[in-house]
Amino acid sequence: DSNSPEYTKRFTIKTLTDPASKIVTEFVDSYNHTHGKGIMTLDLVVLKTADGKVLDLSEPLNVKDKSDLYITLMSVKTSKTTMKTTVKTTVKSTSVTEKKTADPYRSIVSKAEKLESSQHLKEARSLWQQLLSSDEYGPLAGIKLGHLVARNKNHELAAKYFSDAISLAQKLKGNREELIIEAKLGEGQAYAALGNMRVAAERFQSVVSSPGKFGVDAKVGMARLLLDSGHAQEAADMVMGALSPPYQEHIEGLLLYATIAERYEKNEEALSVLLRLVVTNKEHVPVKRLLAKMFAKSGSIELLKNTVPLNVASSSAYAFLATVAKDHGAVDAACELLLLAHRVQPDNHSYALNYVHALELKDDLSLAWNALLKHMSNTTQCTVAGVSNGAFLAAAADGRSDLDWDINWITTEEPYADCSVAGFVPTPVKRQALNDESLDILALWFAGVKIRYLMGASIISLVACIEPARRSSKQLLHSTTIRNEHAYYCCVAQVKASHCLTKTDVMDHSGDKIYLCGDSHSLSPAWQKFPCQDKEVVLTPKLVTGLKHWHLRPEEDFYPKIHFERVVKTIPSGSTVVFIFGEIDCREGILLAVQKDRYETIEEGMRCTLGYYISKLEALAKNRKFTILVHPIVPVLDETRSLVIAYNTLLRESVLKSGSLRWLGGRDDSLFKGLLTQDMKLEPEFVLDGTHLHPSYLRLLGPAISQALEAEVGEGV
């Protein structure tokens, strides 16, 4: 048949969570194997459905069984005039006209470099792999691939890429010396990471006499080997010798010198170098990590005060350094630094806000609330749209219980809380643009409501006070710098409104406690009671902000993990604890990690991250004698529900195999299935704000908890 495609390939897709680029890459490789390397390249391919819709190669391939997909090749020249290609997922054909270019690989190099700079590392790796067989670009591709896989700790493969790049470059005509030097340096770094000091030293030694930055890099590499083998003074001497003009600001060299100084208690030298580095390299993670480690040491804050005297002018530096400390686990140091900054500028709302948040990370809610009130007392006249900090203080002192108030959440284009009680007259809403100071004040108020809710205290008087100011903003607050505080506030206000609507008395906290340890999804079921095992229990929230399963890996120092550890310590040993985490992994963690080439597939990423979660929970069950109930990841967001369903399947399997954990919903997954309709949409009655479940899902959660507690581990749970 003259209309038949020249090339067709049929695919059977086992995992619909894999990105479309996986089968396209296989097709490109297969086609080139048949027709000659380099004829078709991934960067010139467009994938379409039968109706012409272009598919995103980075997204999962969402097509029906036996679908035909079409590969369209963008304008590329070869000696042929036309080729027909079909991919059948079968993948079916399309005609393409090819034109000849002087350098068919140059565009691939350019696109790979752009993908790297935008952190699309998986796609970049695929393009570099296509270039490995190219004489012109093969050595460069090998070096790029070596660095890419080294980023994800695959140092053995990195060493091979660098070695192959050296061999290829040595065979080629022309001057390839710079590529060979860079590859030898990369190979040395890979072998150093693998612990093969002898080979690493050989590679570094072959480069140390090279002119320019590569020679300095090699000397720093040699110095690091000396330090790791216990020769600190020789290491310091070598690195200082390498840092001669024009390389006196060499980041890795200065960082290594600071590492040596910190390790051997030369703290003043270490701090001086690190402060010098962080000023010009604010996003350099190893620099910030070592600086946070410094601040966690006793006496380091005093040393900082001697180095950088504390005053109004330097307070912003202290606030910035507090962020550095917090981001890498030195939460106590962050609190101290922010308190110092706030003391010299007591009217600075941003410092106060960050100090309150740092105290939250210590899970010291009473101290956080009192710090917030103190700031309000010192700034009573500060206002937002006619509402003052003084008014907030008055609302906080209101003696009426939430049971005395009515609160309704009015769903309009700009939703709001309508609060009423005898004698209450709300402040009129005055629409206006809010400046940064006003936004910070609002954020403090929002944080106060969240803190009071977590403490189990009344909050409606605060909501009634805040709403006119919040509604006055001409900006959409969810798109401003205070979007997180605003999101928590709105969630809590809506939850409280639902309690009022259903006449649920959540102010009586007597009875046995079951703890809800989770991200923001722990807020909606909190403070409700239900009968369980012949007694009434109250669901008590233990919020951990922003925690992903990924954060629970052993080497992590990011503050959500520290917050988790602090929160868990406040839960009495032997308690029953429901853990609700994982939604953030599905919303942003897993897909981003695959994009960055940390995992080959989405499923691999899921299994890895949930493994950290399971290991942590099993350790808590053993060491703290917790009865642990694992809550399914909530399937509220339409955009991520397919990913949530896939993740929950793997998570449930792991929990059911565990000898110490219980899955809420049991083997039949009744809790998770009960949240969804037959067409896998969220049941309308459980819709709250588009992100969280409505508190009414307690009618499913309560029985699931009772069922899990009544069964032995391994008996259907």
C-alpha positions in Angstrom: 0.0 0.0 0.0 1.6 3.3 -1.1 -0.1 5.1 1.8 1.4 2.8 4.4 3.8 4.5 6.8 7.5 3.8 6.3 8.0 3.0 10.0 5.5 2.0 12.7 6.1 1.0 16.3 3.6 -0.5 18.7 3.7 0.2 22.4 2.1 -1.5 25.4 2.0 1.0 28.3 1.9 -0.6 31.7 2.2 2.5 33.8 0.0 5.5 32.9 1.9 7.7 35.3 5.0 7.6 33.1 5.6 10.8 31.1 4.9 10.7 27.4 8.5 11.4 26.7 9.3 7.8 27.7 7.6 6.2 24.7 8.7 9.0 22.4 12.3 8.5 23.4 12.0 4.8 22.7 10.4 5.5 19.3 13.2 7.9 18.4 15.9 5.5 19.4 14.2 2.7 17.5 13.7 4.8 14.4 17.3 6.0 14.4 18.5 2.4 14.9 16.7 1.4 11.8 17.4 4.4 9.6 20.7 5.7 10.9 21.7 7.7 14.0 20.9 11.3 14.2 18.1 11.3 11.6 15.4 12.0 14.2 16.0 13.9 17.5 13.7 14.3 20.5 13.9 18.1 20.4 12.4 18.1 16.9 9.5 15.8 17.7 5.9 16.8 18.3 3.4 14.2 19.7 -0.2 14.6 18.7 -3.5 12.7 19.1 -5.6 11.6 16.2 -7.6 14.9 16.4 -4.5 17.0 16.3 -4.1 17.8 20.0 -0.4 18.4 20.9 0.6 16.4 24.0 3.0 17.7 26.6 6.0 15.2 26.7 6.6 15.9 30.4 3.0 14.9 31.4 1.6 11.4 31.9 0.3 9.9 28.7 -3.5 10.0 29.2 -4.9 8.2 26.2 -7.4 5.4 25.6 -6.5 1.8 24.9 -5.6 1.2 21.2 -5.2 4.9 20.5 -3.2 6.1 17.5 -0.6 8.8 18.2 1.2 10.8 15.6 4.8 11.9 15.5 5.3 15.1 13.6 8.9 16.0 12.9 9.7 19.7 12.7 11.7 20.9 9.7 15.0 19.0 9.6 17.1 18.2 6.5 18.6 15.0 5.4 19.3 13.5 1.9 15.8 12.1 1.9 12.9 14.2 0.7 10.1 12.7 2.7 9.7 10.0 5.4 6.5 8.6 6.9 6.7 7.7 10.5 4.0 6.2 12.7 4.0 5.5 16.4 1.2 3.2 17.6 0.4 2.7 21.1 0.1 1.6 19.0 1.8 4.9 17.3 0.7 5.9 13.8 2.3 7.8 11.0 2.6 11.3 9.6 4.5 12.6 6.6 7.4 15.0 7.3 9.5 17.0 4.9 13.2 17.2 5.8 15.6 19.9 5.0 19.4 19.9 5.3 21.2 22.0 7.9 24.9 22.6 8.2 25.1 21.3 11.8 22.1 19.1 12.7 23.3 18.7 16.3 23.8 22.4 17.2 20.1 22.9 17.9 20.1 19.8 20.2 23.0 21.3 22.2 21.2 24.6 22.5 18.0 23.0 23.7 19.7 20.7 26.2 21.5 23.7 27.7 18.2 25.6 28.0 16.5 22.6 29.6 19.4 22.4 32.2 19.1 26.1 33.1 15.3 25.7 33.6 15.9 22.5 35.8 14.2 20.1 33.2 17.1 17.8 33.8 15.5 14.6 32.7 14.7 16.0 29.3 18.2 17.5 29.1 19.8 14.1 29.9 17.8 12.5 27.1 19.1 15.0 24.6 22.7 14.8 25.7 22.5 11.0 25.4 21.6 11.4 21.7 24.8 13.3 21.2 27.1 10.8 22.8 27.8 9.1 19.4 28.6 12.5 17.7 32.3 13.1 17.1 31.9 16.8 17.4 29.7 16.9 20.6 30.3 13.4 22.1 32.9 14.6 24.7 30.8 17.6 25.7 27.8 15.3 26.1 29.7 12.9 28.2 30.8 15.7 30.5 27.3 17.1 30.8 25.9 13.7 31.6 28.5 13.1 34.2 27.6 16.3 36.0 23.9 15.6 35.7 24.0 12.1 37.2 26.5 13.3 39.9 23.9 15.7 41.1 21.7 12.8 41.9 24.5 10.9 43.7 25.1 8.4 40.9 28.8 8.8 41.2 29.7 5.5 39.7 27.9 6.3 36.4 29.3 9.8 36.5 32.9 8.4 36.6 32.1 6.3 33.6 30.7 9.2 31.6 33.7 11.3 32.4 36.1 8.5 31.5 34.4 7.8 28.2 34.5 11.5 27.4 38.3 11.6 28.0 38.8 8.6 25.7 36.6 10.0 22.9 38.2 13.5 23.1 41.7 12.0 22.9 40.8 10.2 19.6 39.5 13.3 17.9 41.4 15.7 15.8 41.9 19.3 16.9 42.5 20.8 20.3 40.3 19.1 22.8 42.6 19.8 25.8 40.1 21.9 27.8 37.4 19.2 27.5 39.9 16.5 28.6 40.9 18.6 31.6 37.2 19.2 32.6 36.5 15.5 32.3 39.5 14.5 34.4 38.4 17.0 37.1 34.9 15.6 37.0 36.2 12.0 37.2 38.3 12.9 40.2 35.3 14.4 42.0 33.3 11.3 41.2 35.9 9.0 42.6 36.3 11.2 45.7 32.6 10.8 46.3 32.9 7.1 45.9 35.7 7.0 48.5 38.4 5.9 46.0 41.0 8.4 47.2 43.9 7.0 45.3 42.2 7.3 41.8 40.7 10.6 42.8 44.1 12.0 43.7 45.6 10.7 40.5 42.9 12.6 38.5 43.3 15.8 40.4 47.1 15.6 40.2 46.9 15.4 36.4 45.0 18.7 36.4 46.5 20.8 39.2 49.1 22.4 36.8 46.4 23.5 34.4 45.9 27.2 33.9 42.8 29.0 35.0 39.9 27.8 37.1 40.3 24.1 36.4 43.7 24.1 38.1 42.2 25.8 41.1 39.3 23.4 41.2 41.8 20.5 41.2 43.8 22.0 44.1 40.7 22.4 46.1 39.8 18.8 45.3 43.2 17.6 46.5 42.8 19.7 49.7 39.4 18.1 50.4 41.1 14.6 50.0 43.7 15.7 52.5 41.1 16.9 55.0 39.1 13.6 54.7 42.3 11.7 55.4 43.0 13.6 58.6 45.6 16.1 57.3 43.7 19.3 58.1 46.7 21.7 58.2 48.1 20.5 54.9 44.6 20.9 53.5 44.3 24.4 54.8 47.7 25.3 53.4 46.8 23.9 50.0 43.5 25.6 49.7 44.9 29.0 50.8 47.7 28.6 48.2 45.1 28.0 45.5 43.2 31.1 46.4 45.6 33.6 44.9 44.5 36.4 42.5 42.3 36.3 40.5 40.7 33.3 42.3 40.6 34.7 45.9 36.8 34.6 45.8 36.7 30.9 44.6 33.5 29.7 46.3 34.4 26.0 46.8 37.9 26.9 48.0 36.6 29.4 50.6 33.9 27.0 51.7 36.4 24.3 52.2 38.6 26.6 54.3 35.5 27.5 56.4 34.7 23.8 56.8 38.3 23.2 58.1 38.1 26.1 60.5 34.6 25.1 61.8 35.7 21.5 62.3 38.7 22.5 64.4 36.8 25.2 66.4 38.4 28.2 64.7 34.9 29.6 64.8 35.8 33.3 64.3 37.7 32.5 61.1 34.9 30.2 59.9 32.2 32.7 60.5 34.1 35.5 58.9 34.6 33.5 55.7 31.0 32.3 55.6 29.5 35.8 56.1 31.7 36.9 53.2 30.4 34.1 51.1 26.7 34.3 51.9 26.6 38.0 51.0 27.5 37.3 47.4 26.1 33.7 47.1 22.7 33.9 48.8 21.3 30.8 47.1 24.4 28.6 47.6 23.0 25.7 49.7 26.3 24.3 51.1 27.4 27.7 52.2 24.0 28.3 54.0 24.0 24.8 55.5 27.5 25.3 57.1 26.5 28.8 58.3 23.3 27.3 60.0 25.5 24.6 61.6 27.7 27.4 62.9 24.8 29.3 64.4 23.6 26.1 66.2 26.9 26.0 68.1 27.0 27.6 71.6 28.5 31.1 71.5 28.0 31.7 67.8 25.4 34.4 68.1 27.7 36.3 70.5 30.5 35.9 68.0 28.2 37.3 65.3 27.4 40.3 67.5 31.1 41.0 67.9 31.6 40.7 64.1 28.5 42.5 63.0 27.4 44.9 65.8 23.6 44.9 66.2 21.9 48.1 65.4 19.0 49.4 63.2 21.2 49.3 60.1 22.3 45.7 60.7 19.0 44.3 61.8 18.1 43.3 58.3 21.2 41.2 58.1 20.3 39.5 61.3 16.8 38.8 59.9 18.3 37.3 56.7 20.7 35.1 58.7 17.8 33.9 60.7 16.2 32.7 57.5 19.4 30.9 56.6 19.5 29.2 60.0 15.8 28.3 59.9 16.0 26.8 56.4 18.7 24.4 57.5 17.3 23.3 60.8 18.8 25.7 63.3 15.4 26.8 64.5 16.5 27.9 68.0 19.2 30.1 66.5 16.7 31.6 64.1 14.4 32.5 67.0 17.3 34.2 68.8 18.4 36.1 65.7 14.9 37.4 64.9 14.3 38.4 68.5 17.5 40.5 68.4 16.4 42.1 65.1 13.0 42.8 66.5 14.3 44.4 69.7 16.2 47.1 67.8 13.2 47.6 65.6 10.2 46.9 67.8 7.8 48.4 65.3 8.9 46.2 62.4 6.0 43.9 61.6 8.0 41.7 59.3 10.5 40.8 62.0 7.6 40.2 64.4 5.8 37.9 61.9 8.9 35.9 61.2 9.7 35.6 64.9 6.2 34.3 65.6 6.5 31.7 62.8 9.9 30.6 64.1 8.3 30.0 67.5 5.6 27.9 65.8 8.4 25.7 64.4 9.5 25.0 68.0 5.8 24.0 68.7 5.7 26.6 71.4 2.2 28.0 70.6 1.7 29.8 73.9 5.0 31.6 73.5 4.2 32.4 69.8 0.8 33.8 70.9 2.3 35.9 73.7 5.0 37.3 71.3 2.3 38.3 68.9 0.2 40.0 71.6 3.3 41.9 72.8 4.0 43.2 69.4 0.4 44.3 69.1 0.6 46.1 72.4 3.7 48.0 71.2 2.0 49.0 67.9 -1.6 49.6 68.9 -2.1 52.5 66.6 -1.0 50.7 63.4 -4.0 50.1 61.2 -5.2 48.3 58.1 -8.2 49.9 56.4 -9.5 51.3 59.7 -8.8 48.2 61.8 -6.0 48.7 64.4 -3.7 46.4 66.3 -5.5 47.8 69.4 -8.8 46.5 68.0 -7.2 43.1 67.5 -6.1 43.1 71.2 -9.6 44.0 72.3 -11.0 41.1 70.2 -8.5 38.7 71.7 -9.6 39.8 75.2 -13.3 39.3 74.3 -14.7 37.1 77.0 -17.4 35.5 74.8 -17.0 31.9 73.6 -17.4 30.9 70.0 -20.6 29.3 71.1 -22.0 32.8 71.7 -21.3 33.9 68.1 -22.8 33.1 64.7 -20.5 32.8 61.8 -21.4 32.0 58.2 -19.0 31.7 55.3 -20.5 33.6 52.4 -19.4 32.2 49.0 -19.2 35.0 46.5 -16.6 36.0 43.9 -14.6 37.1 47.0 -15.8 34.9 49.8 -15.9 36.2 53.4 -17.0 35.4 56.9 -20.2 37.0 58.2 -19.9 37.1 62.0 -22.6 38.3 64.4 -23.3 38.6 68.1 -25.4 40.8 70.2 -24.0 44.4 70.3 -21.4 43.7 67.6 -21.1 46.4 64.9 -18.5 45.5 62.2 -16.1 48.1 60.8 -17.1 49.3 57.3 -15.1 47.8 54.4 -12.9 50.4 52.7 -11.5 49.1 49.4 -7.8 50.1 49.0 -4.4 48.9 47.8 -2.4 47.6 50.8 1.3 48.3 51.1 3.9 45.8 52.5 3.4 47.0 56.1 -0.3 46.5 55.9 0.2 43.1 54.4 2.5 42.1 57.3 0.0 43.3 59.9 -2.7 41.2 58.2 -0.4 38.2 58.2 0.2 38.6 61.9 -3.5 38.6 62.5 -4.0 35.6 60.3 -1.2 33.8 62.1 -2.9 34.6 65.5 -6.2 33.1 64.4 -4.4 29.9 63.3 -2.4 29.7 66.6 -5.5 30.2 68.7 -7.4 27.5 66.7 -4.6 25.0 67.3 -4.7 25.9 71.0 -8.4 25.1 71.1 -9.4 28.6 72.0 -12.2 30.9 70.7 -11.4 32.7 67.5 -14.7 34.1 66.0 -14.2 37.5 67.8 -10.8 37.7 66.0 -12.3 36.8 62.7 -15.0 39.4 63.1 -12.4 42.0 63.8 -10.1 41.0 60.9 -12.7 40.5 58.1 -13.4 44.2 57.2 -9.6 44.8 56.8 -9.1 41.6 54.9 -12.0 42.4 52.5 -10.7 45.9 51.9 -7.7 44.7 49.9 -7.8 45.5 46.3 -5.1 42.8 45.8 -5.9 39.2 45.7 -4.3 38.1 48.9 -3.6 34.6 47.6 -1.2 36.1 45.1 0.8 38.2 47.6 3.7 37.5 49.9 1.2 36.6 52.7 -0.7 33.9 50.7 0.3 31.1 53.1 -1.0 32.9 56.2 -4.1 33.9 54.3 -4.8 30.3 53.1 -4.5 29.0 56.7 -6.8 31.8 58.0 -9.5 31.2 55.4 -9.4 27.4 56.0 -9.8 27.9 59.8 -12.6 30.4 59.4 -14.5 28.1 57.0 -14.0 25.2 59.4 -15.3 27.2 62.3 -18.3 28.4 60.2 -19.2 24.7 59.4 -19.1 23.9 63.1 -21.5 26.8 63.8 -23.8 25.7 60.9 -24.1 22.1 62.2 -24.3 23.3 65.9 -21.2 21.2 66.6 -19.8 22.0 70.1 -16.1 22.0 69.6 -15.2 24.1 72.6 -15.5 21.1 75.1 -12.2 19.3 74.9 -12.8 16.9 77.7 -12.4 13.2 77.0 -9.7 11.0 75.6 -7.5 12.4 72.9 -6.7 11.0 69.5 -4.0 13.2 67.9 -4.1 14.4 64.3 -0.5 15.0 63.2 -0.5 16.4 59.7 -0.2 19.3 57.3 -3.0 21.7 56.8 -5.4 18.7 56.1 -5.3 18.0 59.9 -7.3 21.3 60.5 -10.7 20.4 59.1 -11.5 17.3 61.3 -9.9 18.9 64.4 -11.6 19.5 67.7 -14.6 17.3 66.8 -15.8 14.4 69.0 -17.1 11.0 68.2 -17.7 7.7 70.0 -14.9 5.2 69.8 -14.6 2.0 71.7 -17.3 2.8 74.2 -16.0 6.3 75.0 -16.0 9.7 73.5 -12.8 11.0 72.0 -11.7 14.4 70.7 -9.5 14.9 67.7 -6.6 17.1 68.7 -4.6 18.8 66.0 -0.8 18.7 65.8 0.0 20.8 62.8 3.3 20.5 60.9 3.5 23.1 58.2 4.6 22.2 54.7 5.9 18.7 55.4 6.5 16.3 52.5 7.3 12.6 52.9 10.5 13.5 51.1 11.6 15.7 54.0 11.7 12.7 56.3 14.8 11.2 54.7 17.7 10.8 57.2 20.0 13.4 55.8 17.4 16.2 55.5 17.8 19.4 57.5 15.0 21.5 56.1 12.8 23.1 58.8 9.6 21.1 58.2 11.4 18.0 59.3 12.6 19.8 62.5 9.1 21.1 63.1 7.8 17.5 62.7 10.3 16.2 65.3 9.4 19.0 67.7 5.7 18.4 67.3 5.9 14.7 67.8 7.9 15.2 71.0 4.8 17.0 72.5 2.6 14.0 71.9 2.5 11.7 75.0 4.1 8.3 74.5 1.5 5.5 74.0 -1.0 7.9 72.3 -3.1 7.0 69.3 -2.0 9.2 66.4 -3.5 9.7 63.0 -0.8 10.9 60.5 -2.0 12.9 57.5 0.8 13.7 55.1 1.7 13.3 51.4 -0.6 15.7 49.6 2.2 18.1 49.0 4.4 15.4 47.6 1.6 14.7 45.0 1.0 18.4 44.3 4.5 19.5 43.7 7.2 17.1 45.0 7.1 13.9 42.9 6.6 15.5 39.4 9.3 18.1 40.1 11.7 15.4 41.3 11.2 13.4 38.1 11.6 16.5 36.0 15.0 17.1 37.9 15.9 13.5 36.9 16.0 12.3 40.5 13.9 9.4 39.5 13.4 7.6 36.2 9.6 7.3 36.7 6.9 8.8 38.8 6.3 5.4 40.4 10.0 5.1 41.4 9.7 8.5 43.0 6.5 7.5 44.9 8.1 4.3 46.3 11.2 6.1 47.4 9.4 9.0 49.2 6.8 6.9 50.9 9.6 4.6 52.0 11.0 7.5 54.1 7.5 8.1 55.6 6.9 4.4 56.4 10.3 4.1 58.1 9.8 7.2 60.2 6.3 6.0 61.3 7.5 2.5 62.2 10.3 4.0 64.3 7.8 6.1 66.2 5.5 3.1 66.7 8.5 1.3 68.2 10.2 4.0 70.2 7.2 6.0 71.4 4.7 3.2 71.6 2.3 5.1 69.4 -0.7 3.4 67.9 -0.3 4.8 64.4 -3.2 5.2 62.0 -2.2 6.3 58.5 -4.7 8.5 56.8 -5.0 8.3 53.0 -3.7 11.3 51.0 -6.7 13.5 50.5 -8.0 13.6 46.9 -9.4 17.1 46.8 -7.6 18.7 43.9 -8.9 17.7 40.5 -5.5 18.4 38.9 -3.6 15.9 41.1 -6.3 13.3 41.9 -4.9 10.7 39.4 -1.5 11.0 41.1 -3.0 10.8 44.5 -4.9 7.7 43.6 -1.7 6.0 42.4 0.3 7.1 45.4 -2.4 6.0 47.8 -2.4 2.5 46.2 1.3 2.1 46.9 1.1 3.7 50.4 -1.8 1.4 51.4 0.2 -1.6 50.3 3.2 -0.6 52.4 1.1 0.1 55.4 -0.8 -3.2 55.2 2.6 -5.0 54.9 3.9 -3.2 58.0 3.8 -5.0 61.3 3.1 -1.8 63.3 1.0 0.6 61.3 -2.8 0.6 60.5 -4.4 2.0 57.3 -7.6 4.0 57.9 -10.2 2.3 55.7 -8.7 -1.2 55.9 -8.1 -3.5 53.1 -11.3 -2.4 51.3 -10.1 1.2 51.5 -13.5 2.3 52.6 -12.4 5.8 53.8 -10.7 6.8 50.6 -13.4 5.3 48.4 -16.1 7.0 50.4 -14.7 10.4 49.6 -15.1 10.0 45.9 -18.0 9.5 43.5 -18.2 6.7 41.0 -16.6 8.9 38.3 -13.7 9.6 40.8 -14.8 13.2 41.7 -14.8 14.5 45.2 -18.3 13.9 46.8 -20.0 17.4 46.9 -20.7 17.1 50.6 -17.0 17.0 51.4 -16.1 20.2 49.4 -14.8 23.0 51.7 -12.5 25.5 50.0 -11.2 23.6 47.0 -8.1 22.4 48.9 -9.3 20.8 52.1 -12.0 18.3 53.1 -15.2 19.5 54.8 -15.3 18.7 58.5 -18.4 16.6 57.8 -16.2 13.8 56.5 -15.9 12.9 60.2 -18.9 10.6 59.4 -16.3 8.5 57.4 -13.2 9.2 59.5 -14.8 8.3 62.8 -15.8 4.8 61.9 -12.5 4.2 60.0 -10.6 5.1 63.2 -12.8 2.8 65.3 -12.5 -0.1 62.8 -8.7 0.3 62.8 -8.4 0.3 66.6 -10.7 -2.7 67.0 -8.7 -4.9 64.7 -5.2 -6.3 65.3 -2.4 -5.1 63.1 -2.4 -7.4 60.0 -6.1 -8.3 60.4 -7.4 -6.2 57.5 -5.7 -3.0 58.6 
